Amino acid sequence: MVIVPAILVSNNEQLHDALFSIEGASSRVQIDLCDGIMGLEKTWLPYKETHLPHGFQYEFDLMVKDWKKYLPRVIALGATRVVVHIDSFTEGDVEDLLSMVQHTQISLGLAVSNSVSIDRFISDVAYIAEHHRKTFVQVMGIRRVGAQGQPFDATSIDRVMHIRFALRSIPIQVDGAMNPETLTKVRRAGADTAVIGSYIFGSPHPVKTIQELESEWG
């Protein structure tokens, strides 16, 4: 299982501090972008930045209503992976998304809230995956997106199992409330990757915590 640190910060300085605190321990990070509307908290959002610190592969989780504004920004910043939440997508939004990534090498992650029908979500993922080869799924381990430290939503287990059965070749990652106990559950259900925020950055030694997680679950 791949362990990915998740960074949720309110400004650019905190972002650099978080990256510095795990330097050398992880080559891949997920940066949460929340607008305070879709995501519970309002975080740092890229505006005029032209680059990010070297040494990481960047994944962005776009928990923002205006994803069409931020998707080009994170691609320009060098994102290798992007997660888009498609809870309220229309058919037109799906086509716009595919158009925006069609000439890129982006790995495109798709996520919805756990209250959304899993069958509808699977149908959307299958359609998008037909048109974009590098597609993956992000299952939320929490009920409300955009804030760290929430309790684990047990329905995530069934959702992972359902997706794994229906979309056998699609990679699955789980984001939210990941810790040693829940990691075991989602891996058994079929998840390939765990995105971990507060358990890593709330520890006194983030680098050591990442190393211990990778030793046990990597």
Secondary structure, DSSP 4 states (H G I P E B T S, - for coil): -EEEEEE--SSHHHHHHHHHHTTTT-SEEEEEEEBSSSSSSB----SS-----SS-EEEEEEE-S-HHHHHHHHHHTT-SEEEEE-TT--HHHHHHHHHHHTTS--EEEEE--TTS-HHHHHHHHHHHHHH-SSEEEEEESSSSSS-SSPPP-THHHHHHHHHHHH-TTS-EEEESS-SHHHHHHHHHHT-SEEEESHHHHTSS-HHHHHHHHHHHH-
